[in-house]
């Protein structure tokens, strides 16, 4: 999570916030992820947003997700075959 927060700050510093991001910004723009702020970072931490979706990051897939989906698809096909046989 610390690395993602540092990445968030770095991304916004590259977008013309050379002196650092502000403590807070206009509320309507913060909601739309148009303006960075440390207030948004604090709220993400307080809400236990480990994937930092509220800051615009996408959650990472588990390494087991693809294997689980493969098993699930196989089970669906087996169920369809059983229904056709009945």
C-alpha positions in Angstrom: 0.0 0.0 0.0 2.9 2.3 0.8 4.3 1.8 -2.7 1.0 2.6 -4.3 0.6 5.8 -2.3 4.1 6.9 -3.3 3.2 6.1 -6.9 0.0 8.2 -6.6 2.0 11.2 -5.4 4.6 10.7 -8.1 2.0 10.5 -10.9 0.4 13.7 -9.8 3.7 15.5 -9.4 4.4 14.6 -13.0 1.1 16.2 -13.9 2.1 19.8 -13.0 2.1 19.5 -9.2 5.9 20.1 -8.9 5.7 21.6 -5.4 3.8 18.5 -4.1 0.1 17.8 -3.9 -2.1 20.0 -1.7 -3.6 19.0 1.6 -7.1 19.4 0.2 -8.8 20.5 -3.0 -12.3 21.4 -4.2 -14.6 18.6 -2.9 -16.4 18.1 -6.2 -13.1 17.7 -8.1 -11.7 15.3 -5.5 -14.8 13.1 -5.9 -14.2 12.8 -9.6 -10.4 12.1 -9.2 -9.5 15.3 -11.1 -7.5 16.8 -8.2 -5.0 15.0 -5.8 -4.9 15.6 -2.1 -3.6 14.2 1.1 -7.1 14.2 2.4 -8.1 11.6 -0.2 -5.1 9.5 0.8 -6.1 9.7 4.5 -9.7 8.7 3.8 -8.5 5.7 1.8 -6.3 4.6 4.7 -9.1 5.2 7.3 -11.6 3.2 5.2 -9.1 0.3 5.0 -9.1 0.6 1.2 -6.1 -1.8 0.7 -6.4 -1.8 -3.1 -6.8 2.0 -3.1 -9.7 2.0 -5.5 -10.8 5.4 -4.1 -7.5 6.8 -5.5 -8.0 5.3 -8.9 -6.0 2.1 -8.6 -7.5 -1.2 -9.8 -7.4 -4.2 -7.5 -4.8 -6.8 -8.3 -5.9 -10.3 -9.3 -4.9 -13.1 -7.1 -2.5 -15.6 -8.6 -5.1 -18.3 -8.0 -7.9 -16.4 -9.8 -7.2 -17.8 -13.2 -7.0 -21.4 -11.9 -10.3 -20.9 -10.0 -12.1 -19.5 -13.1 -10.8 -22.4 -15.2 -12.2 -25.0 -12.7 -15.5 -23.0 -12.6 -15.9 -23.1 -16.4 -15.2 -26.8 -16.5 -17.8 -27.4 -13.8 -20.4 -25.4 -15.8 -19.7 -27.5 -18.9 -20.1 -30.7 -16.9 -23.5 -29.4 -15.5 -24.7 -28.6 -19.0 -23.8 -32.1 -20.2 -25.6 -33.7 -17.3 -28.7 -31.7 -18.1 -28.6 -32.7 -21.8 -28.3 -36.3 -20.8 -31.4 -36.2 -18.6 
